[in-house]
Amino acid sequence: MGSSTLALHRQFLTSKIDSTLCATHGNTPQFPGNHTYEFGRIGPSFLYFSTELKRGAKALVASSDVLHGHGLYVGTNYLFGRESRRQSKPLVYHVHGMFEPYILARARWKKRLVHWFFEDANFQHVCLWRALTAKEADQIRKCGINAPIVVAPNGLNPAEYPTPEKRAEWIPTPRVPRLTKVRPRLLFLSRIHPKKGLDLLLTAWAGQSYKDWELVIAGPDEQGYLTAMERLAASLGIRDQVVFTGAVTGQTKIDLLYSADLFSLPSYSEGLPMSLLEAMACGVPVLATKQCNCPDVELSGAGWLCDPDLDSLVKALSVALNVAESERRQRGAAGRRLVERSFAWPKVASEILSACAAHCS
């Protein structure tokens, strides 16, 4: 959500829209770019609450014509939602997969409390909802929301993922300083979080014979889940077959994506994951669950879809890893074309801005 929100902000600026991005940070600010403000958090990190932002919210809202809230149930929504209501400013909510059944089932009593405290009032004030997919638009309606909805997916700028003239001989990663490639590579690149299905991938890998391939796991650790996954790999007897690189960003991430022969994201729940779009932008064939909400992967021939269970993933892996290399290249090229056609930020941002012009008077 953070990377897609920042990318949309940058596209607004490119489109000559006066956009300001406000966010909270933990230990250190991230300095993500122009026209951004970062405020230090206090209290439990999951609240995303900042007293510094509380002091500045009134002036920030007063200087704005439209407020965009990304995600739900956090302190930034409370502060900006309250001020948008007080100042009668239009509010747009970007759901980012938070109405997925998997997410709604988590921490139900906490969400009920937050709804009572401020989200019910915000929901009533929102004049436009943005859904990433038609499926998410249906989920919004099932919550009893009648306000207008614009369906606009996450996006990226394909030009930022150019095919390298020469593939990197080795890649510097936090945990493997010189990551070299010795066999065809299956890459998982995402947050190391329970909902991402990494437990399924490791279990599937252990139950089959994929000795001609290597499995690389990249991404930032969340909630200490990396340790749990390393222990799972050890208990399955595959710890020495799996490479955990840590978080990768920038050119290192792009080099790692281009080094992959197959990308897998077996998530239990998603909105529309940026990592999946990035993999396709780099011409990598993808294997994802249907819960990634990108049916175009299968329709365009960019890869394979499966259910978020072990049997389905094992069957899909067996197919994807055993097709001819030429077929994987063809599917990777189809993914790149799909991104260029349907997920480029200029097109997505234009759809959002048109909806704002129609509904955020």
N, C-alpha and C positions, 0 to 999 in steps of 0.2 A: 504494500500500500504506500509506503513512504517513497519508494523510487518512482512509482507511477504518478503520485501526486506532484513530486518535484518536476517530473518530465512534462506534465500538463502545464504547470506554472511556467516553465521555460518556453513552452510552445505558445502560451498566451502572450508572453513578452515578445516573441518572434513575430506574432500576429499583430503587434502594436497595441495590445491590450495592457492597460496599466494594472498589473497584477502584483500583489504582495503576498508572500507565503509566511505564515506564522506557525511555529512548532515549538514543542518543549524538548529539552535534552536531559540526559542523565548526568554522567560525570563530566563530560566535556562537550562543547558545541561541535557541530559537524561542518559548519561553514559551507553549506551546499551551493551557494551561488548568489547572484544579484537579487536585490529586492526581497531578501529573506530576513526574518527576525527569529532568533532562538532564545528561549526563556528557560532558565534552570528549574527543574522539578524539585518539589519537596514531598515528603511523605512517601507512601508506597509507590513504586515506579508505575504500577499498572493503572494508577489514577491519572497520570499525565497532568498533574495539577501544578500550577506555578503562581505564587503570590506576586511575582514580578509581572506576569501576564495579566493577573487580575487588576493590577494598577493601571496597565496600559490598554486594556480591552476597550474601554469607552472611547478613547481617542482613535484607536485603530478602526473601530466600527464607524465612527462619525466620518472618517475620511473615505469610507468605501461606499459604493453603490449597491453591490451584491456581495453577500457572504457565502462562501462554500465550505461546508463541513465534510471532512473525509473520515469515514468510520463513525462508530457510535460508542456511547457509554463512557466517555472519558471527560476529564476536566476541561479540555479545550471546548468541547461541545457545550458544557455548562456555561462557561464564561461568554463565549461568542453568541450562543443561542439566547442567553438572557439579554445581552446588549442589543441583539438584532430585534428582539421583541420590544424592548424599551424604546428603541429609536425607529421602530417601524421600517426596518430595512429588510429587503427580500433575502430569504435563506434557501440555499440549495444543499441537499444532502446527497453525498456519494456513498453508496452502501458498501461497496467492496466486499461482497460475499458474506456480510454479517447477518443476513437472513437465511443462510444455508441451514438446514435442519441440524447438522452436526454442531454448528456454532450456537444456534438457539438453545440446544440441549445443555450447553455448558453453563455453569454458574447461574441457573435460572433465578434463584432468590435474589442474587445481587443485581441482576438486570431488572427484576421487578422493582427493587428499591430505587434504582437509578431512574426508571420510568416515572415513578411517583415523584422523585426529587426534581427532575428537569426534562427528561426526554419526552414525556407525554406533551408537555407544553411546547417543546421544540417541534415535535411531529405535527402539531396543529398549525404551527406557524410556517412550516416549510412550504414554499410555493412551487418547487420543482424537485423531483427525485431523479437521480441518474442511476440507471441500472447498467451493468456491464454486458448483460445478455438478456434475451427475451425471457429466459427461465427466471432470471433475477427479477425482471419486471413482474412476472406472475407471483413471485414470492412477496414482493412489496404489496401487491393488491390483496393477497391472502391475509396480510396483517391489517386489513381494513382501511388502507390508505387510498384516498380518492383523488389526491392531487395529481397534476400532470407528471408523466414519466418520460424521460428521454433515454433511449437505449444507445449507449455509446461505449464501446469496449476500451480496455486499456490499449495503449499503442506504443510505438517507438519510432525512431527515425532510422530507416534502413541504412542511410548513408553513414551512420555511426558504427556500422558493423561491416566494413569493407573486407572482401576476401584478401588475405595477406598474400604478397608475392611469394613468400617463403614461410612455411610453417616453422614455429619456434622449435629448436632442438631440445630445449628444456624450459620449464616454466617455474619461476620463483613463487613459492607459496609459503604461508606462515609456518606450516608444520613439516613441509618437505621443501627445503631450500632449492633443490634442483630436481624437479619432477620430470622424469624422462619417460618416454613411451616405448614399450617393448612389445606390446601386443595390441590388437584392436581394443578400443576403450569404450566402456559404458560409463556415462557420466550422470551423476545425480548432483544437481547444483540448486540449492534452495536453503532456506532456513532449516536448521536442524531442530525440528519441532514435532511433537507427536502427531499433528494432523497431516504431515507431509507423507506418511506412509513408508518411511525408511525402514521400519520394522518388517513390513511386508517384503520390501526389496531384498533385505539381507536374508530373510528366511527363504525366499524363493531362490536366491543365489546359492544358498547352502544345500538346497535339496536337489540341485541339478549339477551337471558336469559342464562347466563353462571355463575349463582350464585354458582354452585358447584366447580368452578375453581377460581384461583387467577391469575391476570396478573401482571407480574414483568417486569419493564422496566429498563435496565441497559446499561450504556455507557456514554462516555464523551459528554458534551454539546459543540456544535459547532454553532457559529454565534448567540448565544442566543436563539436557537431554543427550548431548554428545557422549557423555560418560556412559549413559545407559546403552547407547547404541554400540559403543566399543565393547562393552561387556557382553551384549547380545552376540556380536560377531565372534568374540572369544568362545562363548558357550556353544556356538554353532560350529566351531572348529574352522572358521574362515578368517580369523583376525589377520593372518599373514597374507591373505589374498585381497584384502580391502585396503585402499589408501584413503586416509582422512587428511585433507589438505588444510582445513580451516577456512576462514572467510577469504574470498577473493573479490577484487573490485577492479574497475578500470580496464586497462589493457591486459592485465593478467587474466581477468575473467574472460575477455574476448579470446585471448590465446588459448585458454583452457577449453572453451566451447569449440573452437575450430579444431582442436586436437581430438575431439570426440568422434566416434563412429556411430554412436547411438546415444540419445538423451532419454532419461526416464524420470517421470514425476508421478509416482503412484499414490497421489494424495487421497485422503478421505473426504476432503472438503476444500473448495477454492471459490473465489470469485471468477477471475480470469488471470492466471499467474503470469507475471512478467517473465519469469525464467523460461517458460515454455515459448513465449514469443521471441525471446532473445536467442534461444537455441535454433528456432526456425530461421531467424534472420541470419544466422551463421551457417545456414545450409545443412544443419544436422537433422537427420530423421528422428522423430520423437515417438516415444511410447508413454502414454499418459492414461490416467483413469478418466472415465466419463465425468467424474466429479470435478475435473478441471474446467468443465463447461466450454469446451472448444470442439464441437462436433466437426468443424471444418478440417481438423486434422485428418480425419478419416475420409471426409467427402472430397477433399482436394488431393488425397493420396500422399500427404506429408508424413504419415506414420500410422500408428496403430493405437486403438483405444481398448481398454479393458475395464472390468469392474474392480472396486477396491477390496478384493479378497484374494487369498493366496492361489487358489486354483486358476482363476482367471488371469492373474498376473503371470503365473508359470507358463500357461499356454501361450500368452502373448509374447513373452520373452523367448520361448522356444522358436516361434516364428521369426521374430525380429532379428535374433542373433544368428539364424541359420539361412536366411535368404542370401542371395548373391550380393557381393559388394556393390555391383553395378545397380541393383535395385535400391539399396540404401542411398546411393548417390542420387538416383532419380527422385526418391522421396524427399531427400534433403533439398534438392532444387525446387521441388513443388512447394515445400514449406517457405522458402525464401520468396517465391512468387506470391504465395498467400499473404504473407506479411506486407509486401509492397502494395498489394491490391486492397486489403481490408483493414490493416492495422497500423497505417502510417499516421503519426500524430497530427499533421495538418488537417487531414480529413476528419479525424475524431474531434479535434478541438473546434472545428467549424460547426459540427453538429451540436456540440454543447453550447456554443455561443449563440447559435440560431435559436435553440430552445430557451435560453436565458432572455433573448430579446423578445420572445413571444410571451413569456410567463413571469418575468421578473420586473414588471413595471414599477 
